Amino acid sequence: GRREEKYKWLETHTLGTAGYQPIHPETPFYFFIPRKKEGLEEYFSWTSVTEIFPVYSTGIVTSRDQLVIAFEDSTLSARLALLRDPAQRDETIAEAYQLRDKKHWKLAQARRQLQADPEAEKHIHPILYRPFDTRSILYHPALIEGPRYEVMRHMLAGENVAIVVTRQVKASETWQHCFISDKMVESCLVSNQTSEIGYVLPLYLSPSAKKLGKELSFDRSEREPNLAPWIWPKLWQAYRFEPTPEDVLAYIYAVLYSPTYRQKYAEALRVDFPRVPFTADGALFRQLAALGQRLIDLHLLRSPELNPPVAKYQGTGSDKIEFVRYDHPKAGCVAVNKGKYFEGITPEMWEYQIGGYQVLEKWLKDRKGKMDWDFQHYLRIATAIARTIELQSEIEALYPAVEHKVIALPAK
């Protein structure tokens, strides 16, 4: 409003006539605005995911994605050769990759470190950059501002998976900020909003993982679950069987993909890490863990349910992505140029979001202008989303029973 209107309002109102309501800030957040509290007392008695998985961190923050992230390893090898070439001027490289010196990072110093490292190319690794979007990263200490090595070393050390969630959500009215990865994770995996940075909670820790910059040894017999030790006796007492670490992760993943859970606790999920109700019913735990494992396999694109694909890549001519256009009346077509399109993408699939991204649109838009992209991979993503929607319906039918009787687990 205009300043004059605000002054007039202030002159004609008092605290008693302005319609203000008293608030009673309460633990744990002491909000200074009215908050919905119905049903949240029980929610806050459940255990946070960060108490279940005690070792965690945000995803990798490079501060220079345009230099250290690429679609192919070969692109990063070429960039590394450029950085190590003494004939190349710092100013030329800085302009080409939009680099600026900072207080704790200088391009010239970084180049000297790379030139002194004969094995710098061994630092090229896969990274999950966005949902279903694996790219390559030049994960060298000379170039990465926030390597998050305390967690990422466990993802590099060998076979592992990690759940990725946000601590808060500001840009979205709904909560769908959860995904899974078997690779290192970039911080904006589930949202590119600074306040919605992704936190990575690995399932296993590898004591044999060495310091950054060295070869990482890995012995499956040495790895240990990144799960709070108190969880096992509690689950054994309730179920009379001992779930595997994979079972626990899969159960949690199923709960976090429950539409009822997401809607019922949307307000709480916007301000802190998710909390997990562990059912006291062992049979129900197993059912949800089985559904959660199917979701995990779909999201890692390793599920047999991905075949056959639910959509087709049709048309003639070039594969170059010139635009991304969805046309529902034409059998759910997603056109990438005037001659090529995907057929069989339902509106529900097209609009499906993971975190802050509309996945099927985002993946294609990030490849605009490319000709050598993998349309088969896109069909697998589309199928994974279609199956995810179906599985969420199955989880929906089971989830209400979870809250009938919940195991009392430690909570802060």
C-alpha positions, 0 to 999 in steps of 0.5 A: 500500500501507499504510505499515506494509507498506512499512516491513516490506518495507524492513526485510526486504530489501536491495539484494542481495535485492530483485530489482533489475536494473542499468540502463545509461542511454543516449543520447538520453534516459538513461531510469532504467527498463528500455527495449525496445531491439530494433530501436530502434538503426535507428529512432534513425538515421532523421531526426526530422520536426522535422529535415525540417520545421525551422519548427514550433510547438505549436498555438494555446493560447487559454487561453479557448476558451469566449470565442474559439472557436465553431461559427459566425462569427456567434457570435464577432461577437456576442461581439466586439460585447459585449466592445467595448460600453462599457455592459457591465461587466467583471464581467458578461462575466467571469462569463458566459465564466468569465474570470479576470485573470492576471499578463499578461492583464487583461480590462479591458485586452483590451477597451480594445484591442478597442475601439481596433481598428476592424477587430477582426472581421477577426480571425475565422478558421477553425481545425481544433479537433478531427479533422474539426471546423473551428470559428471563432476570434477570433484577436486578440492581445488575447485569445489567450495563445499565438497561435504566430504564427511558424507560424500566419501561414503557414497564414493567408497562403494555400493550405497544409497542415501535418502535426500530431503529438505529441512524447510520448504518456502517456495512450494505450498506442498511437500514432495521434497524427497528422493533417493540416490546411489551416487554423490548428490548436488545440493539442489537435487530436489530444489534450486531454492537456497532455503530448500537445500537438499540434505543427504542421509546415507544408509551405510558408512565405510570406515575404510574411506580415506581422505579426499584426493586419494583412492577410496578402498571399500570392504563390504564387511567393514561398512556399518549402518548409519542408523541410530543404535537404539532403533534395533532393540525397539523394532525387535521388541515390537516385531519379533524379527530384526529388519535389515537396514534396507528394510528400515530405509524402504519403510521410511521412503514409503511413509515419506511418499504417502499422500496422506502423510504429506498433506496432513503434516504439510505445515510441519514439513515446511519448517523442519526435517520430516519425522517418521512414525514407526508402526507397531505392526510388523506385518504392516511394516513389511508391506510398506517396506516392500512398497518403499523398496519398489519405489527406490528401485524405480527412482534408481532406474533399476526396477524390472517394472520399467519394462515395457515403457508406458510411452513412445518416442515418435516422429521423423527428422532431427532429435535436436531439442528445440522446445518442450511443449505438452499437448494433452489432446494429442494423446498426451504428446510432449513435442521436442521439435516440429517432427519428434514427440513423446506419446503416452504422457498423461497429465498426471505424469507431466505435472508430477513434481519431485521437490521444486521440479516438474520432472518430465519438463525439467529433464528435457529443458535442461537439454535444450539445444542438444542432439545427442541426448538419450530418449530411452532414458526419458522413457524410463523416467516417464515409466518410473513416474507412472509407476510411482503414482500407482505405488503412492495409491497403494501406500495411501491405502495402508498408511492410515493404519500406521498411526493407529499404534506407533512405536515410542522411539526417542525424540528430541 
